[in-house]
Amino acid sequence: MGEPATPSVIKLASGQLWSQLPSASLYGAMPPDQGLLTLAQALAVSPFWQQTLGATLVVRSGPNPALTVIGKFDAATQARLDFLASWLPQALAAVQYVSYDQVVRDGDQLAANLTARLGADLLQRCHFTAIPRGGLIVLGQLAYALHLSHHQLEGVPDPQAPVVVVDDCALTGARFADFLAQHPHDQVVFACLYAHPDLRRAIEQAEDRVLACVSAHDLADYAPQRFGAEYEAWRQRAWQRSGRQRYWVGHPPQLCFPWNEPDHNFWNPVTEELESGWTLVPPQLCVKNRPQAGQVTASVQVHPPPAGALRPGPEVVFGYWQGQLVVGNGATGQSVVLSEVAADFWQALITQTTVDQALEQLATTYEVEPATLHGDLTDFITSLLDQGFLINAA
């Protein structure tokens, strides 16, 4: 039938999670089957897989929908998977996807907030630039909302004129700090669509050159709620682990745009380093997440709802990993790698309504006596029923 599997089978998310997601979030608006497939497509293009020798993401649809990963993982990768699996529920609940239509409205709001803070006369004297790449898109919208002239957007700025630096969002202020380090402007205004108010205040207090830090909307911080009594200890660790200058640490929403999803970093206790986390928006919704040439990605496979009474157990998933069919239990981690013949037996059983139909399908492939084929298939079924990989729902 099969040999003990070397690949691990790890459950990442289940359909039950969807009942806990806010309907306004990107994933909360999707039914579980669609949400799990969309999530798998997003996770598959994460930089995470560059550190892993192949992996398969399997979506189980129908009853007990789930998302599972199959692969061979070392201790550091296992630590990554453990953390990221535990992180997914709060991350999915906090994903805020900003559509192009919303960007237009946000650009109008940012223009109004800049005018209220600086005044129309001062804004007409300002030169405008952007932090690539999302800032360039926002600047285009802002240019029309503020009726900026070409000379305010082109060439070398007047050294006496304030420079407005535009970005799509600010989560820690690290990209703005990089801009300040590279540009010696005497008067700077930072303008973005989304930022936490404490971050804006911290920038204004820390940087004498910054006249104002303005956003269209405030971001919330979920860190106090998430860490509770451990919040201050977490905050201190976050400051110590940062490898770049930042003005603020917190847990804002997982903000995503059609052109960009900000990087999500996490602390790996095995490597004792900050590492890149998973992407949460699939390539069809975010240009940045389209796979690049040579990029290592995970494969995504979907197995359909069961056809007959013999079906995978409620926590069982199956998928091809490096050419082998792996059947595993996402709850216990138990798994088997099926031989070529056993894989054909499995596929026939889960795609056909009855055992007789499965035998008819297999008879077109294997030229053996019907009684022999029936006996081999019966032994296969009995073994998998005993191990809990198959159940009889009749």
Secondary structure, DSSP 8 states (H G I E B T S, - for coil): -EEE-SSEEEEEEEGGGGGGS-TTSTTTTS-HHHHHHHHHHHHHT-GGGGGSS-EEEEEE-SSS-EEEEEE---HHHHHHHHHHHHHHHHHHHHEEE--HHHHHHHHHHHHHHHHHHH-HHHHHH-EEEE-TTHHHHHHHHHHHHTT--GGGTSSS--TTS-EEEEEEEESSSHHHHHHHHH---SSEEEEEEEE-HHHHHHHHHH-TTEEEEEEEEE----HHHHHGGGHHHHHHHHHHH--S--S------EEE-SS-----EEEETTTTEEEE----S-GGG-GGGS--TT----EEEEE----SSEEE-TTEEEEEETTEEEEEETTT--EEEE-HHHHHHHHHHHHSSSHHHHHHHHHTT--S-HHHHHHHHHHHHHHHHHHTSEEE--
